[in-house]
Structures are given as structure tokens and as C-alpha cells.
Amino acid sequence: MPGLARFVWDVYDAGGRVVFNTGRRERVREHTEHALANAGITGTRIAFLQNDRSRPVHELKADSLRSFADLDIVAVFDDICENRQAMAKVLPDALFVAVALPGYVHERPYDGADVVRSFETVPQCARTAPATRLPALSHANSLAELSLAEMSEGKLALEHAVRLSERESLEIIDTLLESAERAAIQTAGRAPRTGDLVADIYHLLTRPQFRKGARANYSLAMARREIQPRVADGAPIPVITRGFPIKFPYNKLKTLGSQPDLSELAAMIRLRELHRTVQEIYPPGLAITVLGDGNHFRPHPRHLLLAYREKLLAYHALAGGTEILTIADLNEVAEQRMGLFAVRQHAALIPQRVAEIRAALAGLDIVSAPAPALEQATLRTTHMIGGNRGAGMAIPHFESLFRSLMYTVSTTQGHDAALAKQIYADLFNLADPALPAPIAGERRAVLSKAWHDTIRYMAVLWADRDLGFDAAMFSHQIRLTPNPRNGCLGFTYLGGASVLPWHGTAALDASGRVSTDFAVSLLDQGFVPAYSPLLGPAQPWMMVPVTAIEGGGLHPGFRAAVQLRRR
């Protein structure tokens, strides 16, 4: 089937699975698996029929669905209507699709199913892309959602880079600060006054421009426990968040450098807006602490961490300094709150946990069979560690953590974006006979490194939980988190932006709103790098639509319209 292997891996990249429910007998299993492997599909689950079957195939196929009872099957592809109808009785909520390959006999889908004649996709090119399309953000949550192999390198955009002056850069910051100040006054002014100050503060904290996820994650009752004692004392309300670790420049797909850019600065201005909004009805406002966790979960080169922190502190001063928020290192604060002995105990526990996880995953090979290895690793680590991280938080599954970390791994050939796109375009596919040996080798190296990083990350989470790290660091304060969960106030730094500031590259959309997107997509879409003396010539301060360029610079009207996203 043309395009089937690519379809299988696309579904896998999106977090799903393709399994096969075949009418073939068990005796041809080896031949079938060999044929699929030759097509680039390895390690997949297949349900065969018994060799001595006597009942009709459609009945047996419906019975075979029991072997996939652990899966939530959302779609079924089959070329025979009778098979689809029998399986629909078992899977009434699934989508059924008829397959009618050209050159093969097929029946009319009298069950009304949609029909596909190929699993191939149409690549994006000059003939297929809309001619009038303007540069647009991808709104992707992960690089897995992007067709990396089809994306251009954006050489023309790089040739038209904009170089802002220091005055122009500071004017953009002033515009952001002024618009955030107006928004704070307006938000507080429009809010109802109930006579219950804590409830009124809670109402402001959960406005759409700030809140991410459901209010139920952080209810008024939860907020009251943290806010009421401070209000009674007339003291600032403590708010704490972790993040701002480091940009991940290792393959040039997410970012074009390791320093914080306009997105981190805009994120701090959003925190300032949150503080000023509350301050309008409660003058002491918020005491916001940002805990930088750049070296807590994964080690990074010290010079990159120091450079990131230094630039972040410079932005901190531009956003209002300590009057607005405090920036501190997570590990340093841990030593202050938990004591030096506990911190040393934590450091000693991590290699022990790493060894225990490695022992539990013995026999799994992420290189030869990525899909089964990740599935088994998730089952084994969940059974061993459990899913509870403490303080109402969950330890992420091994596979979901792996999928997040694998895009932050450096290739052996350095920071080559073109090579990285070839590697990550089909990272889990190592069996394609047409795959060049150097690319196959790079994919194996990335998978191995991501496997190692995931084990280390889980070991740190495990040690954190065992020593009560989160409880010691975040109790009796409002905890902001960009990953909504129970007991925490879900917070969005840049409105509807899908990517966290430190996981992507700052970009202004066509309306001048600050957002974050992946560098590879921005270059493909025709966004132009804008450099600033505030960051230097080695890395863009932000990316802007090519339509916002006039006379080699940023259009004055566009520059004056820069703002934070409201939603």
C-alpha cells in the first residue's frame, strides 16, 4: 500500500498506534512480519487467525479485536464491507474507512464508509500551497506535528534579516509594558466586587489572559487557604513558579540560539501584568518568585547556563526588577529550605535511582525496536515508581517524557538544521531499505541519548518525590504552572501560544502579538530574523513576518502595535 509505512509512523509520532487485524492464518506470521519489515514497518502488533479456522473471516476478525482490548481503537481500515460491519458491532464509536487500492478488485462501500485509495500524503510545494497565504504561526505543540522533511530552510528569509537599533528595541519593550499596564487596569476595573476580597483576587488570577486549563485544578477553596492568611496580615501573596531553564539550541529546530529572547522577556512582562492586576484591588499585590531549573533535571554546559541566566537577569531589570518578581536558582533555594544535608542526600539518591530504572528496563532496545521498547518501558517504570509525584502531581509516563526530550538531543554532526530535519522527519523508522546509512546512524544515536536522558529525568522525579522536594519548595504558596494539574494554578505566559518561551523562538504574528513557535516552522513560513543589540548578532531577538518589513527595517506602524496576546 503506497504511503502505509509513512502513515504508521505519522500516527506513532502523534502518540497513537497502528495495529493489524488480519485475515491471514498464524502459519504465515513470519512471512507477513518480514514483508512489513521490508516496507519499513517493524515491531507492530498483528492479530492472526488460527490455522484451522472454519468460521467466516468477518466473524473471526471481530473476535480478534479482543487481543487489542487494552487499546482505545478510534479508526478501522478494511477493504471488505462485511468485515467492517462485523467489527462495527464491537466498536460502535470507531470511524470505519473503506480501502480501495487502484489496480486491485474492490467493492462499492454499501455501508456508507469513507474511502481512501492511498495512504500517501501530498507534499507542500509551490503547486499545492495557497498562493495568497501569509506567514503564519504553526500552533504546533510538538515538532512531531510538523512535516519536517517538506520544510524549506528559509535561506531567503535569513538573507533579509532585520537589525533593530537599541532605541527601537527599547521602544518595543516600552510598548509591551504600557499595554500590559493598561490591560491590568482594565481587567481589574471590569471585575465585579463581591465584598469577598479573596474571591475577587481569585477571579482576577483566573482571567483568560492568565489562566491555562480548568479552574477546577485550582479552586476557590484551594486559593483561599493560600491567600486568606496573607490578606489578613496585609502582606503580599506569595506566588511561585519554576521554569526558564535554558533554550535548547542543540539541533536548530526549536531555537536558533541558547540565549533568552523576546519571548522570555514578554513572559516576565506577563507576570508583571498579573501582579499589577491584583495590585489594583489589593495594593500589596503578589510576591512572585521564579525558580530557574536549568540544571535540576538534566545537566547542561555550564557556560550556556550562566549566559542564559545573565541575559535573563538583564531582561528582569527591563521588566521591572525585584519590585515585580524575584529570580532564584532552584537548587540554591532548595538548600536554603531543606538544608545542605537533604540536598546532598538528593544528589546521592539520583544515581541509585538511575541504576534501578536501568535494571528494570534491561533487555529493551530502543534502537532495534523503538515502539515496543517505549511501550514496555512505560509499563515497567509505572509499576516500579508509580504515577504519583506527590503534592497532587503525577510523574509523566516514560514514553511521553521520552517524546518530549528526544527533540532536545544534539546530533553527532553539531547544529546542522538540514541534517536534523532528515533525522527527525522519521526518527523511529530505522528499517527502510532506502534509508542512507549516515542518517540511520544519527537516528540511532539520538534514540540512545534520549533514552538515557529520560531515565535520568525520571530518576530525578523519583528522588524529588521520595525526599518531599516539591512539598518543601512549593507549599503554602500559589504555584503557577504552564502544565495544568490539580492543586496548581494553570498559567499561560503568552496567551494562546502553544510552545513555552524556552522551548521555542520568539515571534510576532501578523497582528504584532508576541508568541513562540519552532524556528524550523518560522523559517519555512517566511518569518525574518530580527536582531537586537539587547541580545547580540549571534541569535535573533525575535522572528517577524516578511510582510512587516519595509525598507530593510521593521515597519514603524507594526513596531508600535506590538502587544501581548490576550487569549
C-alpha positions as CSV (number, residue, x, y, z in Angstrom):
1,M,0.0,0.0,0.0
2,P,1.7,3.3,-1.1
3,G,2.4,5.5,1.9
4,L,1.4,3.0,4.5
5,A,4.8,2.9,6.3
6,R,4.8,6.7,6.5
7,F,1.2,6.7,7.8
8,V,2.2,4.2,10.5
9,W,5.0,6.4,11.8
10,D,3.0,9.6,11.5
11,V,0.3,8.1,13.8
12,Y,3.1,6.9,16.1
13,D,4.7,10.4,16.2
14,A,1.3,11.8,17.2
15,G,1.2,9.4,20.2
16,G,-1.0,6.7,18.6
17,R,-0.5,3.2,17.3
18,V,-1.3,1.3,14.1
19,V,-2.1,-2.4,14.7
20,F,-3.0,-5.0,12.2
21,N,-6.1,-7.3,12.4
22,T,-5.5,-9.6,9.5
23,G,-7.5,-12.4,7.9
24,R,-4.2,-14.3,7.3
25,R,-3.6,-17.5,9.2
26,E,-1.0,-17.9,12.0
27,R,1.2,-20.1,9.8
28,V,2.2,-17.1,7.6
29,R,3.1,-14.8,10.6
30,E,6.9,-14.9,9.8
31,H,6.4,-14.2,6.1
32,T,4.0,-11.3,6.9
33,E,6.2,-9.7,9.5
34,H,9.1,-10.0,7.1
35,A,7.1,-8.3,4.3
36,L,6.1,-5.4,6.6
37,A,9.7,-5.0,7.8
38,N,10.8,-4.7,4.2
39,A,8.3,-1.9,3.8
40,G,9.7,-0.1,6.9
41,I,7.1,-1.3,9.5
42,T,8.7,-3.1,12.4
43,G,7.6,-4.2,15.9
44,T,3.9,-3.7,15.3
45,R,1.2,-5.8,16.8
46,I,-0.7,-8.2,14.5
47,A,-3.6,-10.4,15.3
48,F,-3.7,-13.6,13.0
49,L,-6.4,-16.2,12.7
50,Q,-6.0,-19.8,13.8
51,N,-4.6,-22.2,11.2
52,D,-7.7,-24.5,11.4
53,R,-10.3,-21.7,11.1
54,S,-13.8,-22.8,10.0
55,R,-15.9,-19.8,10.7
56,P,-16.3,-16.8,8.3
57,V,-13.4,-14.3,8.3
58,H,-15.6,-11.4,9.3
59,E,-16.7,-13.1,12.5
60,L,-13.2,-14.1,13.4
61,K,-11.9,-10.6,12.7
62,A,-14.5,-9.2,15.1
63,D,-13.4,-11.8,17.7
64,S,-9.7,-10.9,17.2
65,L,-10.4,-7.4,18.4
66,R,-10.3,-8.9,22.0
67,S,-6.5,-9.0,21.6
68,F,-6.5,-5.2,21.4
69,A,-8.7,-4.7,24.4
70,D,-6.0,-2.6,26.1
71,L,-6.2,0.0,23.3
72,D,-8.8,2.7,22.5
73,I,-9.4,2.0,18.8
74,V,-10.5,5.1,17.0
75,A,-10.4,4.0,13.4
76,V,-10.6,0.8,11.4
77,F,-9.4,0.5,7.7
78,D,-10.6,-2.6,5.8
79,D,-11.4,-3.3,2.1
80,I,-14.4,-5.6,2.7
81,C,-17.7,-4.2,3.8
82,E,-18.7,-7.4,5.7
83,N,-15.6,-7.2,7.8
84,R,-16.3,-3.5,8.7
85,Q,-19.9,-4.2,9.6
86,A,-18.9,-7.1,11.9
87,M,-16.2,-5.1,13.7
88,A,-18.6,-2.0,14.0
89,K,-20.8,-4.1,16.3
90,V,-17.8,-4.4,18.7
91,L,-16.5,-0.8,18.1
92,P,-19.6,1.3,17.7
93,D,-17.7,4.6,18.3
94,A,-14.9,4.0,15.9
95,L,-14.5,5.5,12.4
96,F,-14.7,2.9,9.7
97,V,-12.8,3.6,6.4
98,A,-13.0,1.5,3.2
99,V,-9.7,0.9,1.4
100,A,-9.9,0.7,-2.5
101,L,-6.4,0.5,-3.9
102,P,-6.1,1.3,-7.6
103,G,-5.3,-1.9,-9.6
104,Y,-7.0,-4.2,-7.1
105,V,-10.5,-5.5,-7.1
106,H,-12.7,-3.7,-4.6
107,E,-16.4,-3.5,-3.8
108,R,-18.6,-0.4,-3.5
109,P,-18.9,0.7,0.2
110,Y,-22.6,0.0,0.6
111,D,-22.1,0.6,4.4
112,G,-21.5,4.3,3.6
113,A,-17.9,4.3,4.8
114,D,-15.4,6.9,3.6
115,V,-13.0,5.6,1.0
116,V,-9.2,6.0,0.8
117,R,-7.3,4.9,-2.3
118,S,-3.8,5.6,-1.0
119,F,-2.0,6.3,2.3
120,E,0.3,8.8,0.6
121,T,0.1,12.5,1.5
122,V,0.5,15.4,-0.8
123,P,3.8,17.3,-0.1
124,Q,3.7,21.0,0.4
125,C,5.2,22.8,-2.6
126,A,4.7,25.8,-4.8
127,R,1.9,23.9,-6.7
128,T,0.0,22.8,-3.7
129,A,0.4,25.6,-1.2
130,P,-2.2,28.5,-1.4
131,A,-0.5,31.3,-3.4
132,T,-2.0,34.1,-1.2
133,R,-1.1,32.5,2.1
134,L,0.7,35.0,4.5
135,P,3.3,33.9,7.0
136,A,1.5,32.2,9.9
137,L,2.4,30.5,13.2
138,S,2.2,26.7,13.2
139,H,0.3,26.5,16.6
140,A,2.0,23.1,17.0
141,N,2.6,21.7,20.4
142,S,5.4,19.4,19.3
143,L,7.8,19.1,16.4
144,A,6.1,15.8,15.8
145,E,3.1,17.7,14.4
146,L,5.2,19.3,11.6
147,S,6.2,17.8,8.3
148,L,9.9,18.5,8.8
149,A,11.0,16.7,5.6
150,E,9.0,19.1,3.5
151,M,10.0,22.3,5.2
152,S,12.3,24.8,3.5
153,E,15.5,26.0,5.1
154,G,14.3,29.6,4.8
155,K,17.5,30.8,3.2
156,L,15.7,33.8,1.6
157,A,14.3,34.8,5.0
158,L,17.8,34.7,6.5
159,E,19.1,36.9,3.8
160,H,16.6,39.6,4.6
161,A,17.3,39.8,8.4
162,V,16.3,43.0,10.2
163,R,18.7,44.7,12.5
164,L,17.0,46.8,15.1
165,S,18.7,49.7,16.9
166,E,18.8,49.8,20.7
167,R,16.3,52.6,20.6
168,E,13.9,50.6,18.5
169,S,14.3,47.6,20.8
170,L,13.6,49.6,23.9
171,E,10.6,51.2,22.3
172,I,9.2,47.7,21.7
173,I,9.7,46.9,25.4
174,D,8.1,50.2,26.4
175,T,5.1,49.4,24.2
176,L,4.7,46.0,25.8
177,L,5.0,47.4,29.3
178,E,2.5,50.2,28.6
179,S,-0.1,47.8,27.0
180,A,0.3,45.4,29.9
181,E,-0.3,48.2,32.4
182,R,-3.4,49.3,30.6
183,A,-4.6,45.7,30.4
184,A,-4.1,45.3,34.2
185,I,-6.1,48.5,35.0
186,Q,-8.9,47.5,32.6
187,T,-9.1,43.9,33.8
188,A,-9.4,44.9,37.4
189,G,-11.8,47.8,36.6
190,R,-14.2,45.4,34.8
191,A,-14.1,42.8,37.5
192,P,-17.1,42.6,39.9
193,R,-16.6,43.5,43.6
194,T,-18.3,40.9,45.7
195,G,-17.2,42.1,49.2
196,D,-15.2,38.9,49.5
197,L,-11.6,40.1,48.8
198,V,-10.2,36.6,48.4
199,A,-12.8,35.7,45.9
200,D,-12.2,38.9,44.0
201,I,-8.5,38.2,43.8
202,Y,-9.1,34.6,42.7
203,H,-11.4,36.0,40.0
204,L,-8.5,38.1,38.6
205,L,-6.0,35.3,38.8
206,T,-8.2,33.1,36.6
207,R,-8.9,35.7,33.8
208,P,-8.5,34.2,30.3
209,Q,-5.2,36.0,29.6
210,F,-3.6,34.3,32.6
211,R,-5.3,31.0,33.1
212,K,-4.4,27.8,31.4
213,G,-6.6,24.8,31.8
214,A,-9.7,24.3,34.0
215,R,-10.4,26.4,37.1
216,A,-11.2,23.2,38.9
217,N,-7.5,22.5,39.1
218,Y,-7.1,25.3,41.5
219,S,-10.5,26.0,43.1
220,L,-11.5,29.0,45.2
221,A,-11.3,26.8,48.3
222,M,-7.6,25.9,47.4
223,A,-6.9,29.6,46.7
224,R,-8.5,30.7,50.0
225,R,-6.0,28.5,52.0
226,E,-3.1,30.3,50.4
227,I,-4.5,33.8,50.1
228,Q,-6.6,34.4,53.3
229,P,-3.7,34.4,55.8
230,R,-1.8,36.9,53.7
231,V,-4.8,39.2,53.2
232,A,-5.4,39.1,57.0
233,D,-1.9,40.3,57.6
234,G,-2.0,42.8,54.7
235,A,1.1,41.1,53.2
236,P,1.9,40.3,49.5
237,I,0.5,37.0,48.4
238,P,3.4,34.5,47.6
239,V,3.4,33.0,44.1
240,I,6.0,30.6,42.9
241,T,6.7,29.1,39.5
242,R,9.6,27.1,38.0
243,G,11.0,27.3,34.5
244,F,13.2,29.5,32.4
245,P,15.9,26.6,32.3
246,I,17.7,27.3,29.0
247,K,17.0,27.5,25.3
248,F,17.6,24.2,23.6
249,P,19.8,25.0,20.6
250,Y,21.3,21.6,20.0
251,N,19.7,20.9,16.6
252,K,18.4,24.3,15.5
253,L,14.8,23.0,15.0
254,K,13.3,24.7,18.1
255,T,15.6,27.7,18.6
256,L,18.4,29.5,16.8
257,G,20.5,30.0,19.9
258,S,20.8,29.3,23.6
259,Q,20.1,32.7,25.0
260,P,16.6,34.0,26.1
261,D,14.9,36.2,23.5
262,L,11.9,38.4,23.4
263,S,9.6,35.6,24.4
264,E,11.2,35.2,27.9
265,L,11.2,39.0,28.3
266,A,7.5,39.1,27.3
267,A,6.8,36.2,29.7
268,M,8.2,38.3,32.6
269,I,6.1,41.2,31.5
270,R,3.0,39.0,31.6
271,L,3.9,38.1,35.2
272,R,4.2,41.8,35.9
273,E,0.7,42.3,34.4
274,L,-0.6,39.6,36.8
275,H,0.9,41.3,39.8
276,R,-0.3,44.8,38.7
277,T,-3.9,43.4,38.1
278,V,-4.1,42.1,41.6
279,Q,-2.5,45.2,43.0
280,E,-5.3,47.3,41.6
281,I,-7.7,45.8,44.2
282,Y,-5.2,44.6,46.8
283,P,-2.2,47.1,47.0
284,P,0.3,44.6,48.5
285,G,-0.1,42.6,45.3
286,L,1.9,39.4,44.7
287,A,5.3,38.3,45.7
288,I,6.3,36.3,42.6
289,T,9.4,34.0,42.7
290,V,10.7,32.4,39.5
291,L,12.8,29.3,40.2
292,G,15.2,28.6,37.3
293,D,15.6,24.8,37.0
294,G,18.2,24.7,34.2
295,N,20.4,22.1,35.9
296,H,17.9,20.2,38.1
297,F,16.6,17.5,35.7
298,R,19.4,17.4,33.0
299,P,23.0,18.6,33.1
300,H,23.8,21.3,30.5
301,P,27.1,23.0,29.7
302,R,27.9,25.4,32.5
303,H,28.8,28.3,30.1
304,L,25.3,28.0,28.5
305,L,23.5,28.1,31.8
306,L,25.5,31.1,33.0
307,A,25.0,33.0,29.8
308,Y,21.2,32.3,29.9
309,R,20.9,33.4,33.5
310,E,22.9,36.6,32.9
311,K,20.7,37.6,30.0
312,L,17.6,36.7,31.9
313,L,18.6,39.0,34.7
314,A,19.1,41.8,32.3
315,Y,15.6,41.3,30.9
316,H,14.4,41.1,34.6
317,A,15.6,44.6,35.1
318,L,13.9,45.8,32.0
319,A,10.6,44.2,33.1
320,G,10.6,46.0,36.5
321,G,13.2,44.1,38.5
322,T,12.7,42.9,42.1
323,E,9.7,45.2,42.5
324,I,7.8,42.8,40.3
325,L,9.4,39.4,40.8
326,T,12.4,37.6,42.1
327,I,14.6,35.2,40.1
328,A,16.4,32.5,42.0
329,D,18.1,29.2,41.3
330,L,16.0,26.1,42.2
331,N,18.9,24.2,43.7
332,E,20.1,27.1,45.7
333,V,16.6,27.7,47.2
334,A,16.4,24.0,47.9
335,E,19.5,24.2,50.0
336,Q,18.1,27.2,52.0
337,R,14.7,25.5,52.6
338,M,15.7,21.8,53.0
339,G,19.2,22.1,54.4
340,L,22.6,21.1,53.0
341,F,22.2,17.5,54.2
342,A,18.9,17.0,52.3
343,V,20.4,18.4,49.2
344,R,23.4,16.1,49.4
345,Q,21.1,13.2,50.1
346,H,19.1,14.1,47.0
347,A,22.3,14.2,44.8
348,A,23.4,10.8,46.1
349,L,19.9,9.3,45.5
350,I,19.8,10.2,41.8
351,P,22.5,7.7,40.6
352,Q,20.9,5.0,42.7
353,R,17.5,5.6,41.1
354,V,19.2,5.7,37.6
355,A,20.7,2.3,38.3
356,E,17.3,0.9,39.5
357,I,15.5,2.1,36.4
358,R,18.2,0.8,34.1
359,A,17.9,-2.6,35.8
360,A,14.1,-2.6,35.3
361,L,14.5,-1.8,31.6
362,A,17.1,-4.5,31.0
363,G,16.5,-6.3,27.7
364,L,14.7,-3.4,26.0
365,D,16.4,-2.0,22.9
366,I,15.2,1.5,21.8
367,V,17.3,1.2,18.6
368,S,16.2,-2.1,17.2
369,A,12.5,-1.9,18.3
370,P,11.6,1.7,19.4
371,A,7.8,1.2,19.7
372,P,7.8,-2.0,21.8
373,A,10.7,-0.7,23.9
374,L,8.8,2.5,24.8
375,E,5.6,0.7,25.5
376,Q,7.3,-1.8,27.8
377,A,9.4,0.9,29.5
378,T,6.2,2.8,30.3
379,L,4.6,-0.3,31.8
380,R,7.7,-1.2,33.9
381,T,8.5,2.2,35.2
382,T,4.9,2.9,36.1
383,H,4.7,-0.4,38.0
384,M,8.1,0.3,39.8
385,I,7.8,4.0,40.5
386,G,4.0,4.6,40.4
387,G,2.4,7.6,38.9
388,N,2.1,9.8,42.0
389,R,4.8,12.5,42.2
390,G,3.5,13.9,45.5
391,A,1.8,17.3,46.3
392,G,-1.0,16.3,43.9
393,M,1.3,15.9,40.9
394,A,1.8,12.9,38.6
395,I,5.1,11.5,37.3
396,P,4.8,11.6,33.5
397,H,4.8,8.3,31.7
398,F,8.2,7.2,30.3
399,E,7.1,7.4,26.7
400,S,5.5,10.8,26.9
401,L,8.7,12.1,28.6
402,F,10.9,10.4,26.0
403,R,8.9,12.1,23.2
404,S,9.4,15.5,24.8
405,L,13.1,15.1,25.4
406,M,14.1,13.5,22.1
407,Y,13.8,16.8,20.3
408,T,16.4,18.4,22.6
409,V,19.2,16.0,21.8
410,S,22.2,17.1,19.9
411,T,23.3,15.2,16.8
412,T,26.8,14.0,16.3
413,Q,27.3,16.4,13.4
414,G,26.6,19.5,15.5
415,H,24.0,22.2,15.0
416,D,23.0,21.4,11.4
417,A,19.3,22.2,10.9
418,A,19.2,20.5,7.4
419,L,20.6,17.3,8.9
420,A,18.4,17.5,11.9
421,K,15.3,17.7,9.7
422,Q,16.3,14.5,7.9
423,I,16.9,12.7,11.2
424,Y,13.7,13.8,13.0
425,A,11.4,13.6,9.9
426,D,11.1,9.9,10.6
427,L,13.1,9.3,13.7
428,F,11.6,5.9,14.7
429,N,11.9,4.4,11.2
430,L,15.2,2.6,11.0
431,A,14.2,-0.3,8.8
432,D,13.6,1.5,5.5
433,P,16.0,-0.2,2.9
434,A,16.4,3.2,1.2
435,L,17.5,5.0,4.3
436,P,21.1,6.3,4.0
437,A,23.4,4.7,6.4
438,P,24.6,8.1,7.9
439,I,21.0,9.2,8.7
440,A,20.2,5.7,10.2
441,G,23.3,6.1,12.4
442,E,22.3,9.6,13.6
443,R,18.8,8.3,14.4
444,R,20.2,5.5,16.5
445,A,22.4,8.0,18.3
446,V,19.5,10.3,19.0
447,L,17.3,7.5,20.3
448,S,20.0,6.2,22.6
449,K,20.7,9.6,24.0
450,A,17.0,10.4,24.5
451,W,16.6,7.0,26.3
452,H,19.5,7.9,28.6
453,D,18.1,11.4,29.3
454,T,14.6,10.1,30.0
455,I,16.0,7.6,32.6
456,R,17.9,10.4,34.3
457,Y,14.9,12.7,34.3
458,M,12.6,10.0,35.8
459,A,15.3,9.3,38.4
460,V,15.3,13.0,39.5
461,L,11.5,13.0,39.7
462,W,11.6,9.8,41.8
463,A,14.2,11.3,44.1
464,D,12.2,14.6,44.4
465,R,9.2,12.6,45.5
466,D,11.0,10.4,48.0
467,L,12.6,13.4,49.7
468,G,9.4,15.6,49.6
469,F,11.2,18.1,47.3
470,D,8.0,19.7,45.8
471,A,6.2,19.9,49.1
472,A,9.2,21.7,50.7
473,M,9.6,24.1,47.8
474,F,6.1,24.9,46.9
475,S,3.8,24.5,49.9
476,H,1.9,27.5,51.4
477,Q,2.2,29.4,48.1
478,I,0.2,29.7,44.9
479,R,2.0,27.6,42.4
480,L,1.8,28.7,38.8
481,T,2.4,26.0,36.2
482,P,2.2,26.0,32.4
483,N,1.2,22.3,32.7
484,P,-2.3,22.4,34.3
485,R,-2.8,19.9,37.1
486,N,-4.7,19.5,40.3
487,G,-3.6,21.8,43.1
488,C,-1.8,24.3,40.8
489,L,-2.9,27.4,39.0
490,G,-2.5,26.8,35.3
491,F,-0.8,29.8,33.8
492,T,-0.1,30.9,30.2
493,Y,2.8,33.2,29.7
494,L,2.0,34.3,26.2
495,G,-1.8,33.7,25.8
496,G,-2.6,31.1,23.2
497,A,1.0,30.3,22.3
498,S,1.4,26.5,22.1
499,V,5.1,26.5,22.9
500,L,6.8,27.6,26.1
501,P,9.2,30.6,25.7
502,W,12.3,28.5,26.4
503,H,11.2,25.7,24.1
504,G,10.9,27.9,21.0
505,T,11.7,31.1,19.3
506,A,10.1,34.5,19.9
507,A,7.8,35.6,17.0
508,L,5.4,38.4,16.2
509,D,2.3,37.2,14.4
510,A,0.7,39.3,11.6
511,S,-1.0,41.4,14.2
512,G,2.1,42.1,16.2
513,R,1.3,39.8,19.1
514,V,4.2,38.2,20.8
515,S,4.2,34.4,20.6
516,T,6.6,31.5,20.5
517,D,7.0,28.9,17.7
518,F,9.6,26.5,16.4
519,A,12.4,28.0,14.4
520,V,12.1,25.5,11.7
521,S,8.5,26.4,11.1
522,L,9.1,30.1,11.3
523,L,11.8,30.0,8.6
524,D,9.6,27.8,6.4
525,Q,6.7,30.2,6.7
526,G,8.6,33.2,5.7
527,F,9.4,34.8,9.0
528,V,12.5,37.0,9.0
529,P,15.1,37.1,11.9
530,A,15.2,40.4,13.7
531,Y,18.4,41.1,15.6
532,S,18.8,43.5,18.5
533,P,21.8,44.9,20.4
534,L,20.0,43.7,23.6
535,L,20.9,40.1,22.5
536,G,23.7,40.5,20.0
537,P,24.4,39.3,16.5
538,A,24.7,35.6,17.2
539,Q,20.9,34.9,17.7
540,P,17.7,36.6,16.6
541,W,15.9,38.5,19.3
542,M,12.6,37.6,17.5
543,M,11.2,36.5,14.2
544,V,8.8,38.8,12.3
545,P,6.6,38.2,9.2
546,V,8.3,39.2,6.0
547,T,5.2,41.4,5.3
548,A,6.2,43.6,8.3
549,I,9.4,44.6,6.6
550,E,9.8,48.0,4.9
551,G,13.0,49.4,3.5
552,G,15.1,46.8,5.2
553,G,13.7,47.5,8.7
554,L,10.6,46.8,10.7
555,H,7.6,48.9,9.6
556,P,7.1,51.7,12.3
557,G,3.4,51.1,12.5
558,F,3.9,47.3,13.0
559,R,6.6,48.1,15.6
560,A,4.2,50.4,17.5
561,A,1.5,47.7,17.5
562,V,3.5,45.0,19.4
563,Q,1.4,43.6,22.2
564,L,0.9,40.5,24.4
565,R,-1.7,38.0,23.4
566,R,-5.0,38.3,25.3
567,R,-6.1,34.7,24.9
